[in-house]
Amino acid sequence: MRSMFTRMNRCATRRAVQPAATALLALVLFAGVASGVVAQDGHRAVGQDGPRVVATTPWTAAFALAAGVRDVHVLAPYEMRHPPEYELRATDVARVQNADLLVFGGYEAMMSRLRDAIGRDSPRMVQIRTDHARTTIAESVMTIALETGTVPAARANVAEIVAFLDDWRAEIARSRVHDVPVVVHAFQQAIARELGIEPVGVFGPGPMSARQISELTQRRPALMVDVWHNEAAGPLRETVPDAVYVSLMNFPGRDGTRTLMDVLQHKRRALAEAVAQLE
């Protein structure tokens, strides 16, 4: 079956998988790929019969789609800039009660109220980690797949994402990023390090203190990588106005993104545009 992800041309020699990921990624073998498509209304992934899965946010939904699940309801709408702040509605509670599985990240404001509301009618609940490091993607996707019986599709989808990350890392290695100081938002550390970027400083997720602004300013960053959903680099942009600034997304939704690969491709394009300004 056709992959749920759009393959990009692989124009660079891929680097070997990092040693820390080798054991985990041994599970990720090529197999048939089950596709998943999210409806344009942002609240359902259309597919054939299968487990009824509810995801708290577009990000947890993207992990479920990567796991090969073909029927995913999303509670927080794709249009929200910061989905973890979504407030539950009565219809959401009923939807969760009728589900076979609930996938959540643990940082959602809704979770406490949701647990109280569903009571004994709770479906199976799976908490996953959500970032864009290959180890996290493999672990979280396979955790869902083991619950939903979609392991072959999950293996194939994760393998495709890993190949994409290898190609992206090789692209970054050929750029000037490694020659300049880089600071990143705390929620972009995972992808930065996945790409081989070692930041000289980290800011966020909360507002920067005066001391932190001073310390990061003294490091004279040439590139600032923020998170689009909760941008925090404003003060630093004022003290280091010549630095190149880029704000990357994590949760799908912006510009029609729905899947993990959609988001990774979006981030790659945005980062490439920023890096080009360093040349």
N, C-alpha and C positions, 0 to 999 in steps of 0.2 A: 504494500500500500504506500501511497505517496506520503512523504514526511510532512509534518505540520509546520516545518520551518523552511524558509527560503534560503537555499545555499548561496553563499557568496564565493566568487572566484578566489581560489587559493593561490596567491601570487608569490608567496614566500616559503622558504623551507621551514617546516614546523619544528619547534623545539620539543625535546622530550618532556613528558609529563613530570612535574616536580616530584621528588622522592616522597614527600609527605602524602601525596595523593595516590601513589602507586597501589597500595594495598586496597584502598577503597575503590579505585577505578578498575580494579581487576574484575569487578562485577559487571562493568559496563561493556558488554560485547555487542557487536552488530547483530541486529535481528530485524524482523518486520516492523515497520513504523505505523502506529495508529495515529491518524490525523485528528485534530480538534480545532473547531472553528468557533469563535465567540460571536454571538449575535451583535448587530450594530446597536441594539438598545442597551447593551452593556450589562445585561443581567442573566445571560444564559449562554452556555456553550452548546451548540446544537449537535446532536449525534444520535447514534442508535441506542438501543436498550443497554443498560449497564447500571452500575451502582449510582445511587442518587447522592451526589456530593455537593455540599455547600462550602464555599470559601468565604472567609471574612472580608478580604480585600482583593483588589485586582492582582496583587503580587502573589498571595497564596493561591489564587485561582490559576495564575500562570504556572506555578509549580505543579498543580494538579493536572493541567493540560499537558505539561511536559511528561508527566507520569503516564500518559496515555488515557486518562479519563475523558470520556466523551460527553458527559452530562454534568456540567458545573454551574451552579447558581452562585452569583456573587452578591454579597450583602451591600458593601460600600460601592457606590456607582463609580464608573470609570471617569466621570467628569470631575470628581473631587480632586483637588490638588494635594490634600493630605488625608488620604483615606482612613488612617487609624483613628481619626477624630469622629468618624461616622456615628450617629446616634440611631439606636435601634428603633424599628417600627413594629407594630403588632404583627404585621404580615411577615416580617422577618422571623419572628419567633415561631410562627406556624410552619414556615418553610424549613427551619432547622429541625423542628420536631418530626417532620415527615421525611427527613433525610436519612441516608444510611451512614454517612460520614461527614464530619465537620473538620475542615482544615483551617488552622489558625496559627498566628505567629507569636502570640503572647504579649504583644505590645498594644493591642487594640483596646480603646477605651470601652468598647461595647461588651467585652468578655465577662466582666463581673455581673453586669445586669443580665446578660444572656444566660449565664449559668443559673442564676436565680430563677429566671423566667421559665426555662425548659424543665427544670427539676428532674423528676424521674424519667421524663420522656426524652432524655438526652440520647442522641445517636452516638456512635463511636466517635471519639475525638482524637485528632492527631495534631500535635504541636510540632512545627518545623522551624528551622532557622531560615532566614531569608537574607541572603546577600548574593553577590555575583562571583564569589570564589568558586573554582571548579569543585573543590571538596564539599562545600556547602550544597551546591547544586546537585551533585551526585547523591549525597546523603539524603537530602530532603526529598528529592524526586523518587528515589528508590524506597524510602519509607512509605510514601503514599502508595506507590505501585504494589508493595507487598500487601497493603490493606485492600486494594481494589482489584487485585489479580491481573494487573496490566504490566507485568515485569518486562516481557519482550519489547513492547513499544517504548517503555521507559529507558531501557538500555540503549536502544537505537537513538532516541532523542538526546540522551545525555552524551553519547559518543559524538553526535553532531555538534553539540554545544562545545565540547572539549576541543574538537578540531577547529572550530571558529576561534576559540580563545587562544589556541596555539598560533594561529595565523595572525591574530591581532597583536599578540605579544611580539612576534617577529617584526611586525610593522613598527611597533613602538621602539624596538631595539635599533632600528635604522634611523630613528628621528633624533632630534636634539634634546628630548626630554631628559635624558640621563646626564646632560651637560649643564643643567640649570637647576636652581633650588625650586622645589615644588611643595606647596602646602595643600592639604586636602581636608574636606569635611569628614568628620568621624564616620559618617554613613557612606563614604566613598573610599574608605581605606581598603576594603576588601578587593575591589576591582583594581585599585591602583597597584597594590602589591601583587595581585594576580598578573598584572601586565609587566611586572618587574620594576615598577616605580617605587622608590623608597623616599617618602616625603620627609622634608626637614622639619615639618611641624604639622599638627593636627588641630583643628578648631571645631566648635560645635559639640553636640547638637544645640546646647543652650547659647545664650548671648555671650560674647567674649568679654572677659574682664579687662580692666585697664592694663593690668600686668601682662595678660596674654597678648593683647594688642601690641604692647611695647616689645615683647620678646619675639613675636612673629615678624614684626616690622624690621627688627634688627637683622633678621635672617634674609632680608631682601629677596623674597620669592619672585621668581619670574613667571610662575604659573600658579593660579589659584583654582582649585577644583571644588566647587560647591555642590550641594544637593538641591535640586529644583523644588522639591516638596516643602522644604523648610530652610531657605537660604539664610546663612549666618555670616557671610564674609563681608558684609557692608562696611563695617569700620576699617577693616584691613584694606579694602579697596580705596579708601580715602587716604590712608597713610602710605600706601604703595601704589600710586595711581598708574604707574607705567607697567604694572604686571598684567599679563594676559589672564583674563577671567573666563571660566566656563562653568555652567551650571548643568549638571547631569541628572537625569531622572533615574528612579529605582522602580516605582510602581507603574505598571502599564496604564495607559489611558491617553496620555498626551499624543497628539498627532496620529491617532488611530491605533496606537500600539496595543497589543493584547497578550502576546506570548513572551516568554523569556528571551527568545531569539529576536523578537521585535525590539525589545528594550536594549539588548546588547548591540544590535545594529545601530539603533538611534544614538546610543552613547558613543559608539565608535565614530560615527560621522561627526558628532559634536566635538569630540576630543581631537579628531584629526584637523578640524577647522581651527581649533585653538592652537594646536601644535604648529600648524603652518605659519602662524603669526610669530613664532619664535625664530623662524629661519632668517 
